[in-house]
């Protein structure tokens, strides 16, 4: 019990790390989603050099370990005169890295989506961009909702790698507490519990997102 009282005394460290993790996850999740939607829209239409570059970018990111990418951003960019703080490098890394996965998930959903609705919208005077945004994209998101939820959980877990580049997130907070008080089990059990709490919140949000799909006729009870 004495060790758990130490954990309670160190609660400010955990709260600070937990807050940093939440903020990083939310900002990078939003940025990755927006960039992923932009990427999948860029894959529309016939093959061309720009589309091939997008495919190469998506495949390259998916084959690259996130930790190496974070290292490149934080330690490699200063070689070219661009220096990011650890926090900035973490946010950019998470956003860009997971945008490739989100784009690939949406692309997979796009392959099985019938072309009729988009063609009908264009025939009725919609431009391709607004038609994709209003008709195609909502269907892609709803159809791949579960897989996107899993990807967001992966994004959450990848925030833990940022402790390696000195971002004071939740894993770094747990490590600081255990190294200071020599209570590794208790410190990391608390971190695991907090990660689980965020993961459960993500799952609840994914389930709640089913309702708009039902209202639009994309999903059914």
C-alpha positions as CSV (number, residue, x, y, z in Angstrom):
1,X,0.0,0.0,0.0
2,X,2.9,2.3,0.7
3,X,4.0,2.2,-2.9
4,X,0.5,3.1,-4.1
5,X,0.6,6.1,-1.8
6,X,3.8,7.2,-3.6
7,X,1.9,6.9,-6.9
8,X,-0.8,9.2,-5.5
9,X,1.8,11.7,-4.4
10,X,3.3,11.6,-8.0
11,X,-0.2,12.2,-9.5
12,X,0.8,15.6,-10.9
13,X,3.4,13.9,-13.1
14,X,0.8,11.4,-14.4
15,X,-1.8,14.1,-15.0
16,X,0.7,16.2,-17.0
17,X,1.8,13.2,-19.1
18,X,-1.8,12.1,-19.6
19,X,-2.8,15.6,-20.7
20,X,0.1,15.7,-23.2
21,X,-0.9,12.3,-24.6
22,X,-4.5,13.4,-25.0
23,X,-3.6,16.6,-26.7
24,X,-1.1,15.0,-29.0
25,X,-3.6,12.2,-29.9
26,X,-6.5,14.6,-30.6
27,X,-4.5,17.0,-32.7
28,X,-2.6,14.3,-34.7
29,X,-5.8,12.3,-35.1
30,X,-7.6,15.3,-36.6
31,X,-4.7,16.3,-38.8
32,X,-4.1,12.7,-40.0
33,X,-7.8,12.3,-40.8
34,X,-7.9,15.5,-42.9
35,X,-4.7,14.7,-44.7
36,X,-5.8,11.1,-45.3
37,X,-9.1,12.3,-46.9
38,X,-7.0,14.7,-49.1
39,X,-4.8,11.8,-50.1
40,X,-7.6,9.5,-51.0
41,X,-9.2,12.2,-53.0
42,X,-6.0,12.7,-54.9
43,X,-6.2,9.0,-55.9
44,X,-9.4,9.6,-57.7
45,X,-9.4,9.6,-61.5
46,X,-7.0,8.0,-64.1
47,X,-3.4,7.2,-63.4
48,X,-1.0,10.1,-63.7
49,X,2.4,11.1,-62.2
50,X,0.8,12.9,-59.2
51,X,-1.3,9.9,-58.4
52,X,1.8,7.6,-58.6
53,X,3.6,9.9,-56.2
54,X,0.7,9.7,-53.7
55,X,0.7,5.9,-53.9
56,X,4.5,5.9,-53.4
57,X,4.1,8.2,-50.4
58,X,1.4,6.1,-48.8
59,X,3.3,2.8,-49.4
60,X,6.5,4.4,-48.1
61,X,4.9,5.5,-44.9
62,X,3.2,2.2,-44.3
63,X,6.6,0.3,-44.6
64,X,8.5,2.7,-42.4
65,X,8.6,2.1,-38.6
66,X,7.1,5.0,-36.8
67,X,10.0,5.3,-34.3
68,X,12.5,5.7,-37.2
69,X,10.3,8.4,-38.8
70,X,10.2,10.3,-35.5
71,X,14.0,10.0,-35.2
72,X,14.4,11.4,-38.7
73,X,12.1,14.4,-38.0
74,X,13.7,15.3,-34.6
75,X,17.4,14.4,-35.3
76,X,17.6,14.5,-39.1
77,X,15.9,17.7,-40.1
78,X,18.4,19.9,-38.2
79,X,21.0,18.7,-40.7
80,X,19.0,20.5,-43.4
81,X,18.5,23.6,-41.3
82,X,15.0,22.8,-40.0
83,X,14.8,22.3,-36.3
84,X,11.6,21.1,-34.6
85,X,10.9,20.9,-30.9
86,X,10.3,17.4,-29.6
87,X,6.6,18.2,-29.3
88,X,6.4,19.6,-32.9
89,X,8.3,16.6,-34.3
90,X,5.9,14.2,-32.4
91,X,2.8,16.0,-33.7
92,X,4.0,16.2,-37.3
93,X,5.3,12.6,-37.2
94,X,2.0,11.1,-35.9
95,X,-0.1,13.2,-38.3
96,X,1.8,12.4,-41.4
97,X,2.5,8.7,-40.6
98,X,-1.1,7.8,-39.7
99,X,-2.5,9.8,-42.6
100,X,-1.0,7.2,-44.9
101,X,-2.8,4.4,-43.1
102,X,-6.1,6.3,-43.0
103,X,-5.8,7.0,-46.8
104,X,-5.2,3.3,-47.4
105,X,-8.2,2.3,-45.3
106,X,-10.4,4.8,-47.2
107,X,-9.0,3.7,-50.5
108,X,-9.9,0.1,-49.7
109,X,-13.5,1.2,-49.0
110,X,-13.5,3.2,-52.2
111,X,-12.7,0.2,-54.3
112,X,-15.9,-1.6,-53.3
113,X,-18.1,1.5,-53.5
114,X,-20.5,1.5,-56.5
115,X,-19.6,4.3,-58.9
116,X,-23.3,5.1,-59.5
117,X,-23.9,7.8,-56.8
118,X,-20.8,9.9,-57.9
119,X,-21.6,9.6,-61.6
120,X,-25.2,10.6,-60.9
121,X,-24.1,13.7,-58.9
122,X,-21.7,14.8,-61.7
123,X,-24.5,14.2,-64.2
124,X,-26.7,16.6,-62.2
125,X,-24.1,19.4,-62.2
126,X,-22.0,18.7,-59.2
127,X,-18.3,19.3,-59.6
128,X,-16.2,16.3,-58.7
129,X,-14.7,17.8,-55.6
130,X,-18.0,18.8,-53.8
131,X,-19.6,15.5,-55.0
132,X,-16.7,13.5,-53.5
133,X,-16.9,15.5,-50.2
134,X,-20.7,15.3,-49.8
135,X,-21.6,11.9,-51.3
136,X,-18.5,9.6,-51.5
137,X,-16.5,10.5,-48.4
138,X,-19.3,10.1,-45.8
139,X,-19.9,6.6,-47.2
140,X,-16.2,5.7,-47.0
141,X,-15.9,6.9,-43.4
142,X,-19.1,5.0,-42.3
143,X,-18.1,1.8,-44.2
144,X,-14.6,1.7,-42.7
145,X,-15.6,3.1,-39.2
146,X,-14.4,0.1,-37.3
147,X,-11.0,-0.1,-39.1
148,X,-10.6,3.6,-38.6
149,X,-11.2,3.2,-34.9
150,X,-8.5,0.6,-34.7
151,X,-6.1,3.0,-36.5
152,X,-6.9,5.7,-34.0
153,X,-6.0,3.3,-31.2
154,X,-2.7,2.6,-33.0
155,X,-2.1,6.3,-33.2
156,X,-2.7,6.6,-29.4
157,X,-0.2,3.8,-28.7
158,X,2.4,5.3,-31.0
159,X,2.4,8.4,-28.8
160,X,4.4,6.3,-26.3
161,X,7.3,6.2,-28.7
162,X,7.7,9.9,-28.4
163,X,9.2,9.5,-25.0
164,X,12.4,8.4,-26.9
165,X,12.6,12.0,-28.3
166,X,12.0,13.6,-24.9
167,X,8.3,14.3,-25.3
168,X,6.9,14.3,-21.7
169,X,3.8,12.1,-22.5
170,X,2.3,9.4,-20.4
171,X,4.9,6.7,-20.9
172,X,7.6,9.2,-20.1
173,X,5.7,10.2,-16.9
174,X,5.5,6.6,-15.8
175,X,9.2,6.1,-16.5
176,X,10.1,9.2,-14.5
177,X,8.1,8.0,-11.5
178,X,9.4,4.5,-11.6
179,X,13.0,5.7,-11.9
180,X,12.7,8.2,-9.1
181,X,10.9,6.0,-6.6
182,X,11.9,2.5,-7.9
183,X,8.3,1.3,-8.3
184,X,8.1,0.1,-11.9
185,X,5.1,-2.2,-11.5
186,X,2.8,0.4,-9.9
187,X,4.0,3.2,-12.2
188,X,3.4,1.3,-15.4
189,X,0.1,-0.3,-14.2
190,X,-1.2,3.2,-13.8
191,X,0.0,4.1,-17.3
192,X,-1.7,1.0,-18.7
193,X,-4.9,1.8,-17.0
194,X,-4.9,5.4,-18.4
195,X,-4.2,4.1,-21.9
196,X,-7.0,1.6,-21.6
197,X,-9.3,4.4,-20.5
198,X,-8.5,6.4,-23.6
199,X,-8.9,3.3,-25.8
200,X,-12.3,2.6,-24.3
201,X,-13.4,6.2,-25.0
202,X,-12.3,5.8,-28.7
203,X,-14.3,2.6,-29.0
204,X,-17.3,4.3,-27.5
205,X,-16.9,7.2,-30.0
206,X,-16.7,4.7,-32.9
207,X,-19.9,3.0,-31.7
208,X,-21.7,6.4,-31.4
209,X,-20.6,7.3,-34.9
210,X,-22.9,4.5,-36.2
211,X,-26.0,6.6,-35.7
212,X,-25.2,9.1,-38.5
213,X,-24.6,6.1,-40.8
214,X,-28.1,4.7,-39.9
215,X,-29.7,8.1,-40.5
216,X,-28.1,8.3,-43.9
217,X,-29.0,4.8,-44.9
218,X,-25.4,3.7,-45.1
219,X,-25.7,1.3,-42.1
220,X,-28.7,-0.6,-40.8
221,X,-29.8,-1.7,-37.3
